[in-house]
Amino acid sequence: MELIQVTIATRSLAKGQIKSWGNSLAVRIPSEVAKQAKLSEGTNVNFHVSEDGNIVLRPAYPAADDQEGLRALFLSLRGSSKSGIKAHEEEFVEPVGDEII
């Protein structure tokens, strides 16, 4: 199953130019765009191309079976959480039915 997401750009944030880099093409991402998109040096990205030729870059997330990658992602997200937000504390009670514990 393929996820379809519709994004409508309201305005251009910056301009760039495509240049040659070895056998590939490259584009520099302006700092204001990288900051807003929360991209930094070393961020792995996936390239998506729509049917009408639009290119979308998205941060690459680990596969569901990549335990090391998921752990690293979790730790990076936990380290970037806002201060003052407390984790939800669950109340543990005695089983009342056929719960599996």
C-alpha positions in Angstrom: 0.0 0.0 0.0 1.3 3.4 -0.9 0.7 6.5 1.2 -0.5 9.5 -0.7 0.0 12.9 0.9 -1.1 16.2 -0.7 1.0 19.2 0.1 0.3 22.6 -1.3 3.2 25.1 -1.4 2.0 28.6 -0.5 5.2 30.5 -1.3 8.8 29.9 -2.3 11.2 30.1 0.6 14.4 30.4 -1.5 15.8 29.7 -4.9 18.6 27.3 -5.9 20.3 26.0 -9.0 21.0 22.5 -10.1 24.7 21.8 -10.8 26.8 18.8 -11.8 28.5 16.8 -9.1 30.5 13.9 -10.6 28.0 11.8 -12.6 25.0 13.2 -10.6 23.2 16.4 -10.2 23.3 18.4 -6.9 21.4 21.3 -5.4 22.4 23.2 -2.3 19.7 23.6 0.4 19.7 27.1 1.8 20.1 27.3 5.5 16.6 28.8 6.1 15.0 25.9 4.2 17.1 23.3 6.1 16.2 24.9 9.4 12.5 24.9 8.7 12.6 21.3 7.4 14.8 20.3 10.4 17.5 18.9 8.1 21.2 18.9 9.1 24.4 17.5 7.7 24.3 13.8 7.6 20.5 13.5 7.5 19.5 10.6 5.3 16.7 11.4 2.9 14.3 9.6 0.6 13.5 11.1 -2.8 9.9 10.9 -4.0 8.8 12.0 -7.5 5.1 12.6 -8.2 3.4 11.7 -11.4 3.7 15.4 -12.6 7.4 15.5 -11.9 7.5 17.3 -8.5 10.4 16.2 -6.3 9.9 15.7 -2.6 12.7 15.0 -0.1 11.7 13.4 3.2 13.9 12.3 6.1 14.6 8.6 5.8 13.3 6.6 8.8 14.5 3.1 9.7 12.6 0.0 8.6 10.4 -1.7 11.1 12.8 -4.5 11.6 15.9 -2.3 12.0 16.2 -2.3 15.8 19.4 -0.4 16.0 18.1 2.3 13.6 14.8 2.5 15.5 16.7 2.8 18.8 18.8 5.6 17.5 15.7 7.4 16.2 14.0 7.0 19.5 17.0 8.4 21.4 17.3 11.4 19.1 13.6 12.2 19.4 13.7 11.8 23.2 16.7 14.1 23.4 14.9 16.8 21.3 11.6 16.7 23.3 10.4 20.0 24.8 11.4 20.4 28.5 8.6 20.5 31.0 6.6 17.8 29.2 6.1 14.9 31.6 5.7 11.3 30.4 2.2 9.8 30.8 2.2 7.7 33.9 0.0 4.7 33.7 -1.9 3.4 36.7 -1.4 -0.3 37.2 -4.3 -2.3 38.7 -4.9 -5.9 39.4 -6.2 -7.9 36.3 -10.0 -8.1 36.1 -10.5 -10.4 33.1 -8.5 -12.4 30.6 -5.6 -9.8 30.3 -2.3 -11.1 29.3 0.5 -9.7 31.5 
